[in-house]
Amino acid sequence: MGVLDRFRLDGRTVVITGGSRGLGRAMAQGLAEAGADLVLVGREGEALEAARQELVALGRWVAVVPGDVSTPSGAEAACRQVLALNRPVDVLVNNVGGRRVDLPTEQMPVEQWQQLVDLNLTSALVCCQQLCKGMLDRRRGSVINVTSIAGAWVSIPKIGGRHYETAKAALTGLTRAMAADWAPLGVRANAIAPGGFLTDANRRWFGEKPEFQTSFESRIPMGRLGEPDELAATAVYLASDASSYVTGATVIVDGGYTLW
């Protein structure tokens, strides 16, 4: 097998939460181009169907599962729908997350804090519990958790909502713990820590706060924000046999933001 063949994902099924938009959609594109079949999980039916039609055009099998994995019960319900498709899950990409609330830590109600921790951390745990059993039984599989450079490396200045940093740091720790537990069973767990990317949501947000974008970009050695498709190759690498001896790692993709 040649080195480029090791990146192929033909015959494998990848589940991506938050797969219809943003970084999830970009990763779905890259994984499909590498040969993977896909199950996209998301809250918005129209966006899911639009993504499905675009990806099916690549010759892949693509299913969509409408569901909100931001709560433990919602994540369980979505996973039941995935399992009902009766396809072995080879790769799980836990991509759902977000800051959503920009409140100072000292002002955040505990109930709201818990909801956001569930969004960014517990959702990944529940999906792993529900969807990785088959991987462990087959002694083969890959988990990719999308964390953030704000999870353990930096705290983004001039922004509130430190629930995000806290939960993403915990997700990094969970990734390492699962990797240690599951390595003898043939299942790898790794994380991707993105920096700033120009997703549609971020373009809108930066449009409202252009001064923040200027400040953020000034801290990036490469001098720019990333395009979503620049994350896709990292997902393909971690999903495929190209990374067969990699587990417990976090790959930072940030244009150098964390170098300073």
C-alpha positions as CSV (number, residue, x, y, z in Angstrom):
1,M,0.0,0.0,0.0
2,G,1.4,3.4,-1.0
3,V,1.4,6.3,1.4
4,L,-1.4,8.1,-0.3
5,D,-3.5,5.0,-0.3
6,R,-3.4,5.1,3.5
7,F,-5.5,8.3,3.5
8,R,-8.4,6.6,1.7
9,L,-11.6,5.9,3.6
10,D,-13.5,3.7,1.1
11,G,-16.0,1.4,2.7
12,R,-16.0,3.3,6.0
13,T,-18.9,5.2,7.6
14,V,-18.2,8.4,9.4
15,V,-20.7,10.1,11.8
16,I,-20.3,13.8,12.1
17,T,-22.3,15.9,14.6
18,G,-23.0,19.4,13.4
19,G,-22.2,18.1,9.9
20,S,-24.3,20.4,7.8
21,R,-22.6,23.7,8.4
22,G,-19.3,25.4,9.2
23,L,-16.3,23.3,10.1
24,G,-18.4,20.1,10.2
25,R,-19.6,20.6,6.7
26,A,-16.0,21.2,5.5
27,M,-14.8,18.1,7.2
28,A,-17.7,16.1,5.7
29,Q,-16.6,17.3,2.2
30,G,-13.0,16.2,2.8
31,L,-14.0,12.8,4.3
32,A,-16.4,12.1,1.4
33,E,-13.7,13.0,-1.2
34,A,-11.4,10.5,0.6
35,G,-14.1,7.8,0.0
36,A,-16.1,7.8,3.2
37,D,-19.8,7.3,3.5
38,L,-21.4,9.8,5.9
39,V,-24.1,10.2,8.5
40,L,-24.7,13.9,9.2
41,V,-26.3,14.9,12.5
42,G,-27.7,18.4,12.9
43,R,-30.6,20.5,14.2
44,E,-31.8,22.0,10.9
45,G,-33.5,19.7,8.5
46,E,-33.1,22.0,5.4
47,A,-29.4,22.5,6.0
48,L,-29.0,18.8,6.4
49,E,-30.8,17.9,3.2
50,A,-28.9,20.6,1.3
51,A,-25.6,19.1,2.5
52,R,-26.8,15.6,1.7
53,Q,-27.6,16.4,-1.8
54,E,-24.2,18.1,-2.4
55,L,-22.3,15.2,-0.9
56,V,-24.3,12.5,-2.7
57,A,-23.1,14.1,-5.9
58,L,-19.6,12.8,-5.0
59,G,-20.9,9.3,-5.3
60,R,-21.1,8.6,-1.6
61,W,-23.9,7.1,0.6
62,V,-25.1,9.9,2.8
63,A,-27.7,9.8,5.5
64,V,-29.0,12.6,7.7
65,V,-30.2,12.5,11.3
66,P,-32.1,15.5,12.6
67,G,-31.4,15.9,16.2
68,D,-30.1,18.2,18.9
69,V,-27.1,16.6,20.7
70,S,-26.6,19.6,23.0
71,T,-28.5,17.8,25.8
72,P,-27.7,14.3,27.1
73,S,-31.2,13.1,26.2
74,G,-31.0,14.7,22.8
75,A,-27.7,13.1,22.1
76,E,-29.0,9.7,23.1
77,A,-32.0,10.1,20.8
78,A,-29.8,11.1,17.9
79,C,-27.5,8.2,18.5
80,R,-30.5,5.8,18.5
81,Q,-31.4,7.1,15.0
82,V,-27.8,6.6,13.8
83,L,-27.8,3.0,15.1
84,A,-31.1,2.3,13.5
85,L,-29.5,2.8,10.1
86,N,-27.8,-0.6,10.7
87,R,-24.4,0.5,9.4
88,P,-21.2,0.0,11.4
89,V,-19.7,3.3,12.6
90,D,-16.0,3.4,11.7
91,V,-15.3,7.0,12.6
92,L,-17.0,9.4,15.0
93,V,-16.4,13.2,14.7
94,N,-17.7,15.1,17.7
95,N,-17.9,18.5,16.2
96,V,-20.9,20.1,17.9
97,G,-20.1,23.0,20.2
98,G,-19.9,26.8,20.5
99,R,-19.6,29.7,22.9
100,R,-23.2,31.0,22.3
101,V,-23.2,33.1,25.5
102,D,-20.7,36.0,26.0
103,L,-21.2,36.6,29.8
104,P,-18.5,37.3,32.4
105,T,-17.8,34.1,34.4
106,E,-18.9,35.7,37.6
107,Q,-22.3,36.6,36.2
108,M,-23.2,33.3,34.5
109,P,-26.1,31.3,36.2
110,V,-25.0,27.8,37.1
111,E,-27.9,26.3,35.2
112,Q,-26.8,28.1,32.0
113,W,-23.2,27.1,32.6
114,Q,-24.3,23.4,32.9
115,Q,-26.2,23.7,29.6
116,L,-23.2,25.0,27.8
117,V,-20.9,22.4,29.3
118,D,-23.3,19.8,28.1
119,L,-23.1,21.3,24.6
120,N,-19.4,21.3,24.4
121,L,-18.4,18.3,26.5
122,T,-21.2,16.0,27.6
123,S,-22.5,15.7,24.0
124,A,-19.2,14.1,23.0
125,L,-19.2,11.8,25.9
126,V,-22.7,10.5,25.2
127,C,-22.0,10.0,21.5
128,C,-18.9,8.1,22.3
129,Q,-20.8,5.9,24.8
130,Q,-23.5,5.2,22.3
131,L,-21.6,4.9,19.0
132,C,-18.2,3.5,20.0
133,K,-19.4,0.1,21.3
134,G,-19.3,-1.4,17.9
135,M,-15.8,0.0,17.3
136,L,-14.6,-1.6,20.5
137,D,-16.3,-5.0,19.6
138,R,-14.7,-4.9,16.2
139,R,-11.4,-3.7,17.7
140,R,-11.1,-0.9,15.1
141,G,-12.2,2.7,14.9
142,S,-11.3,6.3,15.2
143,V,-12.8,9.1,17.3
144,I,-12.1,12.8,16.5
145,N,-13.1,15.4,19.1
146,V,-13.2,19.0,17.9
147,T,-11.8,21.1,20.8
148,S,-10.3,24.5,20.4
149,I,-7.1,26.5,21.0
150,A,-9.2,28.0,23.8
151,G,-9.2,24.6,25.5
152,A,-6.0,24.4,27.5
153,W,-3.7,26.7,25.4
154,V,-5.1,30.2,25.5
155,S,-8.0,32.3,26.7
156,I,-9.3,34.5,23.9
157,P,-9.0,38.1,25.1
158,K,-11.8,40.6,25.2
159,I,-14.5,37.9,25.2
160,G,-16.7,36.3,27.9
161,G,-18.2,32.9,28.3
162,R,-15.4,31.0,29.9
163,H,-17.6,27.9,30.0
164,Y,-16.2,27.4,26.5
165,E,-12.6,27.3,27.6
166,T,-13.4,25.1,30.5
167,A,-15.5,22.5,28.6
168,K,-13.0,22.4,25.6
169,A,-10.1,21.8,28.0
170,A,-12.1,19.0,29.6
171,L,-12.8,17.5,26.2
172,T,-9.1,17.5,25.5
173,G,-8.6,15.6,28.8
174,L,-11.4,13.2,27.9
175,T,-9.8,12.5,24.5
176,R,-6.5,11.5,26.2
177,A,-8.2,9.4,28.8
178,M,-10.3,7.5,26.2
179,A,-7.2,7.1,24.0
180,A,-5.4,5.4,26.9
181,D,-8.4,3.2,27.8
182,W,-9.2,2.1,24.2
183,A,-5.7,1.8,22.7
184,P,-5.4,-1.9,23.7
185,L,-8.9,-2.5,22.1
186,G,-7.8,-1.1,18.7
187,V,-9.8,2.2,18.9
188,R,-7.9,5.5,18.6
189,A,-9.1,8.9,20.0
190,N,-7.6,12.2,18.9
191,A,-8.6,15.8,18.9
192,I,-8.4,18.8,16.5
193,A,-8.0,22.2,18.1
194,P,-9.0,24.9,15.6
195,G,-8.1,28.5,15.9
196,G,-10.1,31.2,14.1
197,F,-11.9,30.1,11.0
198,L,-14.1,32.1,8.6
199,T,-17.2,30.0,8.9
200,D,-20.5,31.6,7.8
201,A,-21.4,32.2,11.5
202,N,-18.0,33.8,12.2
203,R,-18.2,36.0,9.1
204,R,-21.5,37.3,10.5
205,W,-20.1,37.8,14.0
206,F,-16.9,39.5,12.7
207,G,-19.1,41.7,10.5
208,E,-20.7,43.0,13.7
209,K,-17.4,43.4,15.4
210,P,-14.8,44.3,12.8
211,E,-12.4,45.7,15.4
212,F,-12.4,42.2,17.1
213,Q,-11.5,40.6,13.8
214,T,-8.6,43.0,13.3
215,S,-7.3,42.4,16.8
216,F,-7.6,38.6,16.5
217,E,-5.8,38.5,13.1
218,S,-3.0,40.7,14.4
219,R,-2.2,37.9,16.9
220,I,-1.9,35.3,14.1
221,P,1.6,34.9,12.7
222,M,0.2,33.9,9.3
223,G,-1.8,37.2,9.4
224,R,-5.2,35.7,8.5
225,L,-8.1,33.6,9.6
226,G,-8.5,30.1,8.2
227,E,-10.9,28.9,5.6
228,P,-13.0,25.9,6.7
229,D,-11.7,23.6,4.0
230,E,-8.2,24.0,5.5
231,L,-9.4,21.9,8.4
232,A,-10.6,19.0,6.2
233,A,-7.3,17.3,5.5
234,T,-6.5,17.1,9.3
235,A,-9.8,15.2,9.8
236,V,-9.0,12.9,6.9
237,Y,-5.6,12.2,8.4
238,L,-6.9,11.3,11.8
239,A,-9.8,9.3,10.5
240,S,-7.7,7.2,8.2
241,D,-4.9,4.6,8.4
242,A,-2.4,7.4,7.7
243,S,-2.6,8.1,11.5
244,S,-2.6,4.4,12.5
245,Y,0.0,5.0,15.2
246,V,-1.5,8.2,16.5
247,T,-3.8,8.3,19.5
248,G,-4.3,10.7,22.4
249,A,-3.0,13.6,20.3
250,T,-4.4,17.1,19.7
251,V,-3.6,18.7,16.4
252,I,-3.6,22.5,16.6
253,V,-4.7,24.2,13.4
254,D,-4.5,27.9,14.0
255,G,-2.2,29.7,11.7
256,G,0.3,29.9,14.5
257,Y,-1.9,31.8,17.0
258,T,-0.7,29.8,20.0
259,L,3.0,30.4,19.1
260,W,3.0,33.8,20.8
